[in-house]
Amino acid sequence: MVQATTPVQDSGQNDSSNGFRVGTKRDEATSGVASPTTAGRSVLPPIEWTHVDRGKILREDLLGVGGATTAIMVGLTVFIATAMGIALVLTTVLTALGFEFSSLY
């Protein structure tokens, strides 16, 4: 907490005559202190541990890897097919314009 400085505080006097408290001393007892008595005990339900089915986990992992591999293969196939289509169209257009590719060899 930041307190404003006054000539009274700067002179070394520790009093509260200026309307604000100097220091951290508490004048009254603190309310809301926890009582030392214990509350009644409540009964919690027992902990139930779930059984890990390793076969199910392995199947799910293999299906995930299989799906990812299939997606990669389909994407690669589409990429190659697109590249071949572009090459075929380009070759057809350049041949129609009279450009001879065998002359480059």
C-alpha positions as CSV (number, residue, x, y, z in Angstrom):
1,M,0.0,0.0,0.0
2,V,1.3,3.4,-0.9
3,Q,0.7,6.3,1.5
4,A,1.0,9.9,0.8
5,T,3.9,11.8,2.5
6,T,3.2,14.8,4.6
7,P,5.6,17.0,6.6
8,V,4.5,15.2,9.8
9,Q,5.6,11.8,8.4
10,D,8.9,13.2,7.0
11,S,9.7,14.7,10.5
12,G,9.7,11.2,12.0
13,Q,6.6,11.5,14.1
14,N,4.4,8.4,14.2
15,D,0.8,9.5,14.9
16,S,-2.5,9.4,13.2
17,S,-3.4,13.1,13.7
18,N,-3.5,13.9,10.0
19,G,-6.4,11.5,9.2
20,F,-4.5,8.4,8.1
21,R,-2.7,5.7,10.0
22,V,1.1,5.6,10.1
23,G,2.5,2.1,10.3
24,T,0.8,-1.3,10.3
25,K,-0.4,-1.8,13.9
26,R,-3.9,-3.1,14.2
27,D,-6.1,-1.4,16.9
28,E,-8.9,-4.0,17.1
29,A,-9.1,-7.8,17.0
30,T,-9.4,-9.4,13.7
31,S,-12.8,-10.9,12.9
32,G,-13.4,-14.0,10.9
33,V,-10.6,-16.1,12.6
34,A,-11.1,-19.8,12.1
35,S,-12.2,-21.7,15.1
36,P,-10.0,-24.6,16.4
37,T,-12.9,-27.0,16.5
38,T,-13.1,-29.6,13.8
39,A,-16.1,-30.2,11.6
40,G,-17.9,-33.5,11.3
41,R,-16.2,-36.1,9.0
42,S,-17.9,-36.8,5.7
43,V,-17.7,-40.2,4.1
44,L,-16.3,-40.1,0.5
45,P,-17.2,-42.8,-2.0
46,P,-14.5,-45.4,-2.7
47,I,-12.1,-44.7,-5.6
48,E,-12.9,-46.9,-8.6
49,W,-10.0,-47.5,-11.0
50,T,-10.9,-48.1,-14.6
51,H,-9.4,-51.1,-16.4
52,V,-7.1,-50.2,-19.3
53,D,-7.9,-52.2,-22.4
54,R,-4.6,-52.2,-24.3
55,G,-6.1,-54.0,-27.3
56,K,-8.6,-51.2,-27.7
57,I,-5.9,-48.5,-27.5
58,L,-3.8,-50.4,-30.0
59,R,-6.7,-50.7,-32.4
60,E,-7.5,-47.0,-32.2
61,D,-3.9,-46.0,-32.7
62,L,-3.5,-48.3,-35.7
63,L,-6.8,-46.9,-37.2
64,G,-5.4,-43.4,-36.7
65,V,-2.1,-44.2,-38.4
66,G,-3.9,-46.1,-41.2
67,G,-6.2,-43.1,-41.8
68,A,-3.3,-40.7,-41.9
69,T,-1.4,-43.0,-44.3
70,T,-4.4,-43.2,-46.5
71,A,-4.9,-39.5,-46.5
72,I,-1.2,-39.0,-47.5
73,M,-1.4,-41.5,-50.3
74,V,-4.6,-40.0,-51.7
75,G,-3.1,-36.5,-51.5
76,L,0.1,-37.6,-53.3
77,T,-1.9,-39.4,-56.0
78,V,-4.0,-36.3,-56.6
79,F,-0.8,-34.2,-56.8
80,I,0.8,-36.5,-59.3
81,A,-2.4,-36.7,-61.4
82,T,-2.7,-32.9,-61.4
83,A,1.0,-32.5,-62.5
84,M,0.5,-35.1,-65.3
85,G,-2.7,-33.3,-66.5
86,I,-0.9,-29.9,-66.6
87,A,2.0,-31.5,-68.6
88,L,-0.4,-33.1,-71.0
89,V,-2.3,-29.8,-71.6
90,L,0.9,-27.9,-72.0
91,T,2.4,-30.4,-74.5
92,T,-0.9,-30.4,-76.5
93,V,-1.0,-26.6,-76.7
94,L,2.7,-26.3,-77.7
95,T,2.4,-29.0,-80.3
96,A,-0.6,-27.3,-81.8
97,L,1.4,-24.1,-82.0
98,G,4.0,-25.9,-84.0
99,F,6.8,-26.2,-81.4
100,E,8.8,-29.4,-82.0
101,F,10.1,-31.0,-78.7
102,S,12.4,-33.5,-80.5
103,S,14.5,-30.6,-81.8
104,L,15.7,-29.8,-78.3
105,Y,17.5,-33.2,-77.9
